[in-house]
């Protein structure tokens, strides 16, 4: 099941939470005014836990990606591309919920200084060493 969520659909999404529990891929694309994703709300918890692939592309104003209150416990692949306001992907506490992450792709995010705050890659035990780099 593949669903694209835009800001206009958030009300509909709240009403469709039983279907979202089957969501495996989440892609946010071309949301230039998006500053925060806001997945830390209680209504999003059932589907965020099951997401395996999360892509954020061309969200140029995005300041934060994964906050500590969100549990991406089944996330395997994280792709971030052309998000030029991000200085890091996640805090150390948020990285603890990414224990299944195997693939990390970062492209054209020129303001990123750290992937995990304080460079605590040991918090991502399944991430393959060759994938732990910033692609510019």
N, CA, C and O atoms as CSV, one atom per row, in Angstrom:
chain,resi,resn,atom,element,x,y,z
A,1,UNK,N,N,0.846,-1.171,0.000
A,1,UNK,CA,C,0.000,0.000,0.000
A,1,UNK,C,C,0.889,1.229,0.000
A,1,UNK,O,O,1.813,1.315,0.808
A,2,UNK,N,N,0.637,2.170,-0.872
A,2,UNK,CA,C,1.443,3.372,-0.992
A,2,UNK,C,C,0.505,4.571,-0.968
A,2,UNK,O,O,-0.376,4.702,-1.818
A,3,UNK,N,N,0.703,5.437,0.009
A,3,UNK,CA,C,-0.156,6.606,0.166
A,3,UNK,C,C,0.724,7.843,0.246
A,3,UNK,O,O,1.709,7.855,0.985
A,4,UNK,N,N,0.385,8.874,-0.500
A,4,UNK,CA,C,1.085,10.147,-0.412
A,4,UNK,C,C,0.200,11.088,0.398
A,4,UNK,O,O,-0.969,11.287,0.065
A,5,UNK,N,N,0.752,11.663,1.452
A,5,UNK,CA,C,-0.005,12.555,2.318
A,5,UNK,C,C,0.455,13.978,2.070
A,5,UNK,O,O,1.652,14.264,2.121
A,6,UNK,N,N,-0.469,14.857,1.807
A,6,UNK,CA,C,-0.129,16.270,1.684
A,6,UNK,C,C,-0.807,17.010,2.828
A,6,UNK,O,O,-1.663,16.455,3.518
A,7,UNK,N,N,-0.422,18.257,3.021
A,7,UNK,CA,C,-0.988,19.036,4.118
A,7,UNK,C,C,-2.504,19.176,4.003
A,7,UNK,O,O,-3.188,19.261,5.022
A,8,UNK,N,N,-3.037,19.202,2.792
A,8,UNK,CA,C,-4.473,19.344,2.589
A,8,UNK,C,C,-5.259,18.119,3.030
A,8,UNK,O,O,-6.467,18.207,3.248
A,9,UNK,N,N,-4.600,16.990,3.162
A,9,UNK,CA,C,-5.303,15.751,3.460
A,9,UNK,C,C,-5.263,15.353,4.931
A,9,UNK,O,O,-5.786,14.296,5.282
A,10,UNK,N,N,-4.670,16.149,5.792
A,10,UNK,CA,C,-4.510,15.740,7.174
A,10,UNK,C,C,-5.835,15.467,7.881
A,10,UNK,O,O,-5.902,14.546,8.695
A,11,UNK,N,N,-6.874,16.220,7.605
A,11,UNK,CA,C,-8.167,15.973,8.216
A,11,UNK,C,C,-8.714,14.623,7.774
A,11,UNK,O,O,-9.222,13.859,8.595
A,12,UNK,N,N,-8.615,14.327,6.494
A,12,UNK,CA,C,-9.053,13.042,5.968
A,12,UNK,C,C,-8.249,11.903,6.581
A,12,UNK,O,O,-8.802,10.848,6.890
A,13,UNK,N,N,-6.964,12.109,6.754
A,13,UNK,CA,C,-6.096,11.091,7.317
A,13,UNK,C,C,-6.523,10.743,8.733
A,13,UNK,O,O,-6.530,9.569,9.103
A,14,UNK,N,N,-6.877,11.737,9.525
A,14,UNK,CA,C,-7.321,11.480,10.888
A,14,UNK,C,C,-8.524,10.544,10.912
A,14,UNK,O,O,-8.641,9.694,11.794
A,15,UNK,N,N,-9.407,10.705,9.947
A,15,UNK,CA,C,-10.619,9.883,9.880
A,15,UNK,C,C,-10.351,8.497,9.320
A,15,UNK,O,O,-11.189,7.605,9.453
A,16,UNK,N,N,-9.212,8.307,8.704
A,16,UNK,CA,C,-8.903,7.042,8.045
A,16,UNK,C,C,-7.816,6.263,8.773
A,16,UNK,O,O,-7.085,5.498,8.144
A,17,UNK,N,N,-7.698,6.437,10.059
A,17,UNK,CA,C,-6.573,5.853,10.794
A,17,UNK,C,C,-6.542,4.332,10.752
A,17,UNK,O,O,-5.460,3.748,10.814
A,18,UNK,N,N,-7.699,3.668,10.649
A,18,UNK,CA,C,-7.680,2.203,10.596
A,18,UNK,C,C,-7.012,1.702,9.318
A,18,UNK,O,O,-6.381,0.645,9.335
A,19,UNK,N,N,-7.133,2.422,8.230
A,19,UNK,CA,C,-6.465,2.036,6.991
A,19,UNK,C,C,-4.977,2.365,7.045
A,19,UNK,O,O,-4.164,1.687,6.416
A,20,UNK,N,N,-4.632,3.376,7.774
A,20,UNK,CA,C,-3.234,3.793,7.861
A,20,UNK,C,C,-2.375,2.809,8.642
A,20,UNK,O,O,-1.151,2.825,8.511
A,21,UNK,N,N,-2.985,1.961,9.443
A,21,UNK,CA,C,-2.195,0.991,10.188
A,21,UNK,C,C,-1.507,0.002,9.247
A,21,UNK,O,O,-0.583,-0.699,9.659
A,22,UNK,N,N,-1.948,-0.061,7.983
A,22,UNK,CA,C,-1.334,-0.931,6.983
A,22,UNK,C,C,-0.274,-0.208,6.159
A,22,UNK,O,O,0.356,-0.813,5.291
A,23,UNK,N,N,-0.077,1.067,6.421
A,23,UNK,CA,C,0.859,1.880,5.654
A,23,UNK,C,C,2.291,1.404,5.860
A,23,UNK,O,O,2.754,1.291,6.995
A,24,UNK,N,N,2.996,1.124,4.759
A,24,UNK,CA,C,4.386,0.670,4.817
A,24,UNK,C,C,5.354,1.721,4.285
A,24,UNK,O,O,6.514,1.763,4.695
A,25,UNK,N,N,4.875,2.580,3.364
A,25,UNK,CA,C,5.721,3.606,2.772
A,25,UNK,C,C,5.060,4.970,2.941
A,25,UNK,O,O,3.862,5.130,2.709
A,26,UNK,N,N,5.860,5.940,3.345
A,26,UNK,CA,C,5.379,7.306,3.514
A,26,UNK,C,C,6.336,8.233,2.773
A,26,UNK,O,O,7.545,8.211,3.006
A,27,UNK,N,N,5.783,9.046,1.880
A,27,UNK,CA,C,6.611,9.966,1.093
A,27,UNK,C,C,6.005,11.364,1.160
A,27,UNK,O,O,4.841,11.564,0.814
A,28,UNK,N,N,6.803,12.322,1.608
A,28,UNK,CA,C,6.422,13.723,1.631
A,28,UNK,C,C,7.282,14.422,0.588
A,28,UNK,O,O,8.510,14.400,0.677
A,29,UNK,N,N,6.641,15.043,-0.402
A,29,UNK,CA,C,7.403,15.619,-1.505
A,29,UNK,C,C,6.860,16.992,-1.892
A,29,UNK,O,O,5.651,17.226,-1.920
A,30,UNK,N,N,7.798,17.890,-2.188
A,30,UNK,CA,C,7.501,19.238,-2.691
A,30,UNK,C,C,6.567,20.015,-1.766
A,30,UNK,O,O,5.598,20.627,-2.215
A,31,UNK,N,N,6.866,19.982,-0.493
A,31,UNK,CA,C,6.110,20.747,0.504
A,31,UNK,C,C,7.018,21.859,1.010
A,31,UNK,O,O,7.534,21.791,2.126
A,32,UNK,N,N,7.208,22.876,0.187
A,32,UNK,CA,C,8.171,23.937,0.434
A,32,UNK,C,C,7.941,24.742,1.697
A,32,UNK,O,O,8.891,25.322,2.223
A,33,UNK,N,N,6.720,24.801,2.204
A,33,UNK,CA,C,6.434,25.573,3.411
A,33,UNK,C,C,6.391,24.717,4.670
A,33,UNK,O,O,6.167,25.237,5.763
A,34,UNK,N,N,6.601,23.427,4.531
A,34,UNK,CA,C,6.578,22.507,5.670
A,34,UNK,C,C,7.791,22.756,6.562
A,34,UNK,O,O,8.930,22.634,6.112
A,35,UNK,N,N,7.549,23.104,7.819
A,35,UNK,CA,C,8.629,23.383,8.766
A,35,UNK,C,C,8.849,22.192,9.689
A,35,UNK,O,O,9.984,21.885,10.052
A,36,UNK,N,N,7.771,21.527,10.065
A,36,UNK,CA,C,7.824,20.372,10.959
A,36,UNK,C,C,6.820,19.345,10.466
A,36,UNK,O,O,5.754,19.708,9.969
A,37,UNK,N,N,7.145,18.084,10.595
A,37,UNK,CA,C,6.260,17.045,10.069
A,37,UNK,C,C,5.093,16.770,11.009
A,37,UNK,O,O,3.991,16.486,10.538
A,38,UNK,N,N,5.293,16.843,12.304
A,38,UNK,CA,C,4.197,16.711,13.252
A,38,UNK,C,C,3.678,15.302,13.437
A,38,UNK,O,O,2.492,15.121,13.711
A,39,UNK,N,N,4.521,14.308,13.297
A,39,UNK,CA,C,4.087,12.927,13.475
A,39,UNK,C,C,4.070,12.493,14.936
A,39,UNK,O,O,3.827,11.325,15.236
A,40,UNK,N,N,4.326,13.422,15.836
A,40,UNK,CA,C,4.341,13.056,17.252
A,40,UNK,C,C,2.955,13.072,17.894
A,40,UNK,O,O,2.842,12.841,19.098
A,41,UNK,N,N,1.907,13.335,17.131
A,41,UNK,CA,C,0.546,13.330,17.662
A,41,UNK,C,C,0.090,11.901,17.950
A,41,UNK,O,O,0.530,10.959,17.292
A,42,UNK,N,N,-0.780,11.749,18.923
A,42,UNK,CA,C,-1.223,10.413,19.315
A,42,UNK,C,C,-1.972,9.684,18.205
A,42,UNK,O,O,-1.912,8.456,18.136
A,43,UNK,N,N,-2.672,10.403,17.342
A,43,UNK,CA,C,-3.432,9.732,16.282
A,43,UNK,C,C,-2.542,9.151,15.202
A,43,UNK,O,O,-2.976,8.273,14.455
A,44,UNK,N,N,-1.296,9.623,15.100
A,44,UNK,CA,C,-0.396,9.108,14.073
A,44,UNK,C,C,0.377,7.877,14.535
A,44,UNK,O,O,0.937,7.155,13.710
A,45,UNK,N,N,0.414,7.634,15.816
A,45,UNK,CA,C,1.221,6.544,16.370
A,45,UNK,C,C,0.946,5.177,15.731
A,45,UNK,O,O,1.901,4.466,15.420
A,46,UNK,N,N,-0.317,4.778,15.522
A,46,UNK,CA,C,-0.563,3.446,14.946
A,46,UNK,C,C,0.047,3.238,13.561
A,46,UNK,O,O,0.491,2.130,13.260
A,47,UNK,N,N,0.084,4.260,12.713
A,47,UNK,CA,C,0.656,4.033,11.392
A,47,UNK,C,C,2.148,4.326,11.329
A,47,UNK,O,O,2.850,3.726,10.516
A,48,UNK,N,N,2.647,5.218,12.153
A,48,UNK,CA,C,4.080,5.526,12.139
A,48,UNK,C,C,4.891,4.303,12.559
A,48,UNK,O,O,5.984,4.072,12.041
A,49,UNK,N,N,4.370,3.536,13.478
A,49,UNK,CA,C,5.085,2.337,13.939
A,49,UNK,C,C,5.292,1.312,12.836
A,49,UNK,O,O,6.263,0.557,12.880
A,50,UNK,N,N,4.403,1.266,11.844
A,50,UNK,CA,C,4.481,0.250,10.802
A,50,UNK,C,C,5.189,0.716,9.536
A,50,UNK,O,O,5.443,-0.093,8.644
A,51,UNK,N,N,5.509,1.983,9.441
A,51,UNK,CA,C,6.175,2.499,8.245
A,51,UNK,C,C,7.572,1.881,8.131
A,51,UNK,O,O,8.354,1.896,9.083
A,52,UNK,N,N,7.866,1.340,6.949
A,52,UNK,CA,C,9.173,0.733,6.691
A,52,UNK,C,C,10.066,1.631,5.834
A,52,UNK,O,O,11.291,1.583,5.945
A,53,UNK,N,N,9.449,2.451,4.979
A,53,UNK,CA,C,10.198,3.367,4.120
A,53,UNK,C,C,9.630,4.764,4.290
A,53,UNK,O,O,8.426,4.972,4.141
A,54,UNK,N,N,10.484,5.709,4.598
A,54,UNK,CA,C,10.073,7.096,4.801
A,54,UNK,C,C,10.960,7.965,3.924
A,54,UNK,O,O,12.182,7.972,4.073
A,55,UNK,N,N,10.329,8.707,2.999
A,55,UNK,CA,C,11.059,9.584,2.091
A,55,UNK,C,C,10.567,11.016,2.263
A,55,UNK,O,O,9.363,11.271,2.298
A,56,UNK,N,N,11.506,11.938,2.371
A,56,UNK,CA,C,11.202,13.362,2.466
A,56,UNK,C,C,12.017,14.049,1.381
A,56,UNK,O,O,13.246,14.081,1.438
A,57,UNK,N,N,11.314,14.601,0.387
A,57,UNK,CA,C,11.978,15.126,-0.803
A,57,UNK,C,C,11.490,16.542,-1.097
A,57,UNK,O,O,10.287,16.802,-1.109
A,58,UNK,N,N,12.416,17.438,-1.329
A,58,UNK,CA,C,12.138,18.844,-1.682
A,58,UNK,C,C,11.203,19.524,-0.675
A,58,UNK,O,O,10.205,20.137,-1.052
A,59,UNK,N,N,11.540,19.405,0.585
A,59,UNK,CA,C,10.839,20.124,1.647
A,59,UNK,C,C,11.843,21.145,2.180
A,59,UNK,O,O,12.453,20.941,3.230
A,60,UNK,N,N,12.004,22.226,1.455
A,60,UNK,CA,C,13.118,23.151,1.651
A,60,UNK,C,C,13.073,23.936,2.952
A,60,UNK,O,O,14.102,24.470,3.364
A,61,UNK,N,N,11.927,24.030,3.618
A,61,UNK,CA,C,11.831,24.775,4.879
A,61,UNK,C,C,11.826,23.871,6.101
A,61,UNK,O,O,11.749,24.359,7.229
A,62,UNK,N,N,11.905,22.580,5.897
A,62,UNK,CA,C,11.813,21.620,6.999
A,62,UNK,C,C,12.974,21.804,7.974
A,62,UNK,O,O,14.139,21.749,7.580
A,63,UNK,N,N,12.650,22.023,9.244
A,63,UNK,CA,C,13.663,22.257,10.283
A,63,UNK,C,C,14.010,20.981,11.039
A,63,UNK,O,O,15.166,20.775,11.410
A,64,UNK,N,N,13.015,20.122,11.271
A,64,UNK,CA,C,13.259,18.894,12.027
A,64,UNK,C,C,12.599,17.723,11.325
A,64,UNK,O,O,11.539,17.869,10.716
A,65,UNK,N,N,13.225,16.571,11.413
A,65,UNK,CA,C,12.711,15.400,10.725
A,65,UNK,C,C,12.125,14.402,11.717
A,65,UNK,O,O,10.908,14.217,11.758
A,66,UNK,N,N,12.950,13.772,12.497
A,66,UNK,CA,C,12.478,12.776,13.456
A,66,UNK,C,C,12.689,13.326,14.851
A,66,UNK,O,O,13.819,13.550,15.285
A,67,UNK,N,N,11.577,13.543,15.551
A,67,UNK,CA,C,11.664,14.041,16.924
A,67,UNK,C,C,11.586,12.873,17.891
A,67,UNK,O,O,11.173,11.777,17.512
A,68,UNK,N,N,11.976,13.098,19.128
A,68,UNK,CA,C,12.117,12.004,20.083
A,68,UNK,C,C,10.794,11.329,20.446
A,68,UNK,O,O,10.808,10.186,20.904
A,69,UNK,N,N,9.660,11.990,20.260
A,69,UNK,CA,C,8.372,11.402,20.631
A,69,UNK,C,C,7.835,10.423,19.593
A,69,UNK,O,O,6.851,9.733,19.857
A,70,UNK,N,N,8.456,10.348,18.425
A,70,UNK,CA,C,7.972,9.496,17.347
A,70,UNK,C,C,8.718,8.166,17.381
A,70,UNK,O,O,9.940,8.129,17.524
A,71,UNK,N,N,7.966,7.075,17.247
A,71,UNK,CA,C,8.583,5.759,17.235
A,71,UNK,C,C,8.484,5.133,15.849
A,71,UNK,O,O,7.431,4.626,15.463
A,72,UNK,N,N,9.576,5.171,15.109
A,72,UNK,CA,C,9.655,4.508,13.812
A,72,UNK,C,C,10.300,3.140,14.027
A,72,UNK,O,O,11.348,2.847,13.451
A,73,UNK,N,N,9.690,2.323,14.836
A,73,UNK,CA,C,10.315,1.076,15.257
A,73,UNK,C,C,10.511,0.067,14.129
A,73,UNK,O,O,11.321,-0.848,14.276
A,74,UNK,N,N,9.801,0.199,13.011
A,74,UNK,CA,C,9.961,-0.724,11.885
A,74,UNK,C,C,10.583,-0.066,10.663
A,74,UNK,O,O,10.587,-0.656,9.583
A,75,UNK,N,N,11.101,1.132,10.812
A,75,UNK,CA,C,11.674,1.845,9.675
A,75,UNK,C,C,12.962,1.164,9.219
A,75,UNK,O,O,13.890,0.964,10.003
A,76,UNK,N,N,12.999,0.814,7.936
A,76,UNK,CA,C,14.158,0.140,7.349
A,76,UNK,C,C,14.938,1.093,6.456
A,76,UNK,O,O,16.166,1.037,6.400
A,77,UNK,N,N,14.219,1.971,5.756
A,77,UNK,CA,C,14.847,2.862,4.781
A,77,UNK,C,C,14.400,4.307,5.015
A,77,UNK,O,O,13.204,4.586,5.098
A,78,UNK,N,N,15.353,5.206,5.119
A,78,UNK,CA,C,15.081,6.628,5.273
A,78,UNK,C,C,15.814,7.376,4.168
A,78,UNK,O,O,17.033,7.272,4.031
A,79,UNK,N,N,15.043,8.139,3.375
A,79,UNK,CA,C,15.629,8.914,2.285
A,79,UNK,C,C,15.257,10.376,2.482
A,79,UNK,O,O,14.082,10.706,2.648
A,80,UNK,N,N,16.246,11.242,2.465
A,80,UNK,CA,C,16.038,12.682,2.595
A,80,UNK,C,C,16.783,13.346,1.452
A,80,UNK,O,O,17.983,13.140,1.267
A,81,UNK,N,N,16.048,14.148,0.687
A,81,UNK,CA,C,16.653,14.768,-0.489
A,81,UNK,C,C,16.171,16.210,-0.637
A,81,UNK,O,O,14.979,16.489,-0.511
A,82,UNK,N,N,17.089,17.106,-0.901
A,82,UNK,CA,C,16.797,18.524,-1.161
A,82,UNK,C,C,15.990,19.174,-0.043
A,82,UNK,O,O,14.999,19.862,-0.288
A,83,UNK,N,N,16.430,18.943,1.176
A,83,UNK,CA,C,15.829,19.579,2.354
A,83,UNK,C,C,16.910,20.468,2.960
A,83,UNK,O,O,17.634,20.045,3.861
A,84,UNK,N,N,17.016,21.685,2.470
A,84,UNK,CA,C,18.170,22.527,2.766
A,84,UNK,C,C,18.097,23.314,4.065
A,84,UNK,O,O,19.004,24.098,4.344
A,85,UNK,N,N,17.064,23.139,4.864
A,85,UNK,CA,C,17.004,23.807,6.164
A,85,UNK,C,C,17.337,22.872,7.313
A,85,UNK,O,O,17.385,23.308,8.463
A,86,UNK,N,N,17.568,21.598,7.029
A,86,UNK,CA,C,17.912,20.627,8.076
A,86,UNK,C,C,19.384,20.756,8.453
A,86,UNK,O,O,20.252,20.784,7.581
A,87,UNK,N,N,19.663,20.834,9.749
A,87,UNK,CA,C,21.056,20.815,10.173
A,87,UNK,C,C,21.449,19.430,10.705
A,87,UNK,O,O,22.632,19.091,10.728
A,88,UNK,N,N,20.466,18.631,11.130
A,88,UNK,CA,C,20.696,17.233,11.501
A,88,UNK,C,C,19.396,16.464,11.278
A,88,UNK,O,O,18.318,17.057,11.245
A,89,UNK,N,N,19.499,15.149,11.126
A,89,UNK,CA,C,18.307,14.344,10.873
A,89,UNK,C,C,17.527,14.059,12.136
A,89,UNK,O,O,16.306,14.218,12.161
A,90,UNK,N,N,18.208,13.644,13.174
A,90,UNK,CA,C,17.480,13.312,14.398
A,90,UNK,C,C,18.372,13.458,15.622
A,90,UNK,O,O,19.600,13.462,15.534
A,91,UNK,N,N,17.717,13.577,16.752
A,91,UNK,CA,C,18.426,13.637,18.022
A,91,UNK,C,C,18.869,12.223,18.408
A,91,UNK,O,O,18.418,11.241,17.819
A,92,UNK,N,N,19.731,12.133,19.374
A,92,UNK,CA,C,20.166,10.823,19.862
A,92,UNK,C,C,18.995,10.032,20.426
A,92,UNK,O,O,18.917,8.819,20.230
A,93,UNK,N,N,18.089,10.698,21.120
A,93,UNK,CA,C,16.937,9.991,21.691
A,93,UNK,C,C,16.000,9.483,20.603
A,93,UNK,O,O,15.412,8.412,20.750
A,94,UNK,N,N,15.851,10.234,19.511
A,94,UNK,CA,C,15.023,9.773,18.393
A,94,UNK,C,C,15.687,8.603,17.677
A,94,UNK,O,O,14.999,7.692,17.215
A,95,UNK,N,N,16.996,8.615,17.581
A,95,UNK,CA,C,17.720,7.536,16.909
A,95,UNK,C,C,17.494,6.196,17.596
A,95,UNK,O,O,17.581,5.154,16.947
A,96,UNK,N,N,17.212,6.199,18.870
A,96,UNK,CA,C,16.963,4.952,19.599
A,96,UNK,C,C,15.745,4.196,19.057
A,96,UNK,O,O,15.672,2.973,19.180
A,97,UNK,N,N,14.792,4.914,18.461
A,97,UNK,CA,C,13.614,4.245,17.899
A,97,UNK,C,C,13.874,3.747,16.479
A,97,UNK,O,O,13.011,3.092,15.895
A,98,UNK,N,N,15.024,4.040,15.921
A,98,UNK,CA,C,15.365,3.633,14.558
A,98,UNK,C,C,16.242,2.380,14.555
A,98,UNK,O,O,17.147,2.255,13.729
A,99,UNK,N,N,15.979,1.474,15.458
A,99,UNK,CA,C,16.857,0.315,15.624
A,99,UNK,C,C,16.787,-0.700,14.483
A,99,UNK,O,O,17.596,-1.628,14.454
A,100,UNK,N,N,15.844,-0.557,13.537
A,100,UNK,CA,C,15.764,-1.441,12.371
A,100,UNK,C,C,16.307,-0.785,11.102
A,100,UNK,O,O,16.356,-1.422,10.049
A,101,UNK,N,N,16.713,0.474,11.193
A,101,UNK,CA,C,17.154,1.216,10.019
A,101,UNK,C,C,18.366,0.551,9.373
A,101,UNK,O,O,19.398,0.354,10.015
A,102,UNK,N,N,18.224,0.206,8.086
A,102,UNK,CA,C,19.299,-0.443,7.341
A,102,UNK,C,C,19.862,0.437,6.240
A,102,UNK,O,O,21.036,0.326,5.885
A,103,UNK,N,N,19.027,1.308,5.701
A,103,UNK,CA,C,19.469,2.146,4.583
A,103,UNK,C,C,19.151,3.596,4.874
A,103,UNK,O,O,18.019,3.941,5.213
A,104,UNK,N,N,20.149,4.432,4.741
A,104,UNK,CA,C,20.006,5.867,4.948
A,104,UNK,C,C,20.588,6.571,3.732
A,104,UNK,O,O,21.765,6.410,3.412
A,105,UNK,N,N,19.745,7.358,3.055
A,105,UNK,CA,C,20.202,8.083,1.872
A,105,UNK,C,C,19.923,9.569,2.081
A,105,UNK,O,O,18.783,9.973,2.312
A,106,UNK,N,N,20.964,10.365,1.996
A,106,UNK,CA,C,20.855,11.811,2.145
A,106,UNK,C,C,21.489,12.433,0.912
A,106,UNK,O,O,22.651,12.175,0.598
A,107,UNK,N,N,20.707,13.258,0.215
A,107,UNK,CA,C,21.208,13.831,-1.030
A,107,UNK,C,C,20.777,15.286,-1.129
A,107,UNK,O,O,19.626,15.619,-0.850
A,108,UNK,N,N,21.691,16.140,-1.522
A,108,UNK,CA,C,21.425,17.560,-1.760
A,108,UNK,C,C,20.796,18.266,-0.558
A,108,UNK,O,O,19.887,19.082,-0.710
A,109,UNK,N,N,21.286,17.945,0.621
A,109,UNK,CA,C,20.860,18.621,1.857
A,109,UNK,C,C,22.089,19.355,2.383
A,109,UNK,O,O,22.780,18.873,3.281
A,110,UNK,N,N,22.343,20.504,1.822
A,110,UNK,CA,C,23.615,21.188,2.027
A,110,UNK,C,C,23.816,21.782,3.409
A,110,UNK,O,O,24.947,22.112,3.765
A,111,UNK,N,N,22.771,21.928,4.194
A,111,UNK,CA,C,22.938,22.512,5.524
A,111,UNK,C,C,23.115,21.457,6.617
A,111,UNK,O,O,23.306,21.809,7.781
A,112,UNK,N,N,23.058,20.191,6.270
A,112,UNK,CA,C,23.209,19.144,7.283
A,112,UNK,C,C,24.638,19.137,7.818
A,112,UNK,O,O,25.609,19.047,7.067
A,113,UNK,N,N,24.729,19.235,9.135
A,113,UNK,CA,C,26.023,19.184,9.802
A,113,UNK,C,C,26.243,17.831,10.472
A,113,UNK,O,O,27.371,17.345,10.545
A,114,UNK,N,N,25.158,17.222,10.961
A,114,UNK,CA,C,25.220,15.918,11.616
A,114,UNK,C,C,24.019,15.086,11.197
A,114,UNK,O,O,22.939,15.621,10.946
A,115,UNK,N,N,24.211,13.782,11.122
A,115,UNK,CA,C,23.095,12.900,10.812
A,115,UNK,C,C,22.351,12.572,12.093
A,115,UNK,O,O,21.135,12.746,12.172
A,116,UNK,N,N,23.062,12.106,13.078
A,116,UNK,CA,C,22.516,11.912,14.419
A,116,UNK,C,C,23.254,12.900,15.306
A,116,UNK,O,O,24.480,12.998,15.241
A,117,UNK,N,N,22.515,13.633,16.136
A,117,UNK,CA,C,23.191,14.623,16.974
A,117,UNK,C,C,24.301,13.960,17.778
A,117,UNK,O,O,24.137,12.849,18.282
A,118,UNK,N,N,25.403,14.632,17.892
A,118,UNK,CA,C,26.619,14.156,18.554
A,118,UNK,C,C,27.236,12.937,17.860
A,118,UNK,O,O,28.048,12.222,18.447
A,119,UNK,N,N,26.833,12.707,16.588
A,119,UNK,CA,C,27.372,11.594,15.794
A,119,UNK,C,C,27.302,10.243,16.500
A,119,UNK,O,O,28.250,9.460,16.440
A,120,UNK,N,N,26.191,9.971,17.162
A,120,UNK,CA,C,25.997,8.722,17.898
A,120,UNK,C,C,25.462,7.616,16.991
A,120,UNK,O,O,24.330,7.164,17.159
A,121,UNK,N,N,26.279,7.183,16.031
A,121,UNK,CA,C,25.854,6.145,15.090
A,121,UNK,C,C,25.647,4.794,15.759
A,121,UNK,O,O,24.936,3.951,15.212
A,122,UNK,N,N,26.239,4.562,16.914
A,122,UNK,CA,C,26.041,3.291,17.595
A,122,UNK,C,C,24.565,3.080,17.947
A,122,UNK,O,O,24.158,1.954,18.233
A,123,UNK,N,N,23.767,4.138,17.932
A,123,UNK,CA,C,22.336,4.025,18.204
A,123,UNK,C,C,21.577,3.450,17.010
A,123,UNK,O,O,20.382,3.171,17.117
A,124,UNK,N,N,22.244,3.270,15.887
A,124,UNK,CA,C,21.637,2.712,14.671
A,124,UNK,C,C,22.342,1.396,14.350
A,124,UNK,O,O,23.121,1.335,13.398
A,125,UNK,N,N,22.084,0.346,15.123
A,125,UNK,CA,C,22.870,-0.886,15.012
A,125,UNK,C,C,22.726,-1.634,13.693
A,125,UNK,O,O,23.653,-2.346,13.306
A,126,UNK,N,N,21.612,-1.505,12.989
A,126,UNK,CA,C,21.404,-2.243,11.736
A,126,UNK,C,C,21.874,-1.485,10.506
A,126,UNK,O,O,21.907,-2.041,9.408
A,127,UNK,N,N,22.236,-0.228,10.681
A,127,UNK,CA,C,22.676,0.583,9.553
A,127,UNK,C,C,24.028,0.081,9.066
A,127,UNK,O,O,24.986,-0.004,9.835
A,128,UNK,N,N,24.093,-0.242,7.806
A,128,UNK,CA,C,25.330,-0.752,7.233
A,128,UNK,C,C,26.378,0.363,7.182
A,128,UNK,O,O,26.060,1.484,6.783
A,129,UNK,N,N,27.609,0.079,7.577
A,129,UNK,CA,C,28.642,1.120,7.663
A,129,UNK,C,C,28.835,1.936,6.393
A,129,UNK,O,O,29.090,3.138,6.480
A,130,UNK,N,N,28.724,1.333,5.229
A,130,UNK,CA,C,28.937,2.076,3.987
A,130,UNK,C,C,27.818,3.066,3.704
A,130,UNK,O,O,27.983,3.964,2.878
A,131,UNK,N,N,26.689,2.917,4.371
A,131,UNK,CA,C,25.580,3.841,4.169
A,131,UNK,C,C,25.631,5.032,5.128
A,131,UNK,O,O,24.760,5.900,5.079
A,132,UNK,N,N,26.619,5.079,5.977
A,132,UNK,CA,C,26.703,6.138,6.970
A,132,UNK,C,C,27.544,7.289,6.438
A,132,UNK,O,O,28.601,7.600,6.987
A,133,UNK,N,N,27.081,7.909,5.387
A,133,UNK,CA,C,27.794,9.062,4.841
A,133,UNK,C,C,26.812,10.048,4.236
A,133,UNK,O,O,25.674,9.703,3.919
A,134,UNK,N,N,27.259,11.244,4.087
A,134,UNK,CA,C,26.445,12.317,3.519
A,134,UNK,C,C,26.786,12.459,2.042
A,134,UNK,O,O,27.938,12.703,1.684
A,135,UNK,N,N,25.771,12.304,1.182
A,135,UNK,CA,C,25.973,12.414,-0.252
A,135,UNK,C,C,25.648,13.841,-0.689
A,135,UNK,O,O,24.493,14.262,-0.617
A,136,UNK,N,N,26.633,14.571,-1.131
A,136,UNK,CA,C,26.418,15.947,-1.582
A,136,UNK,C,C,26.531,16.029,-3.084
A,136,UNK,O,O,26.381,17.108,-3.657
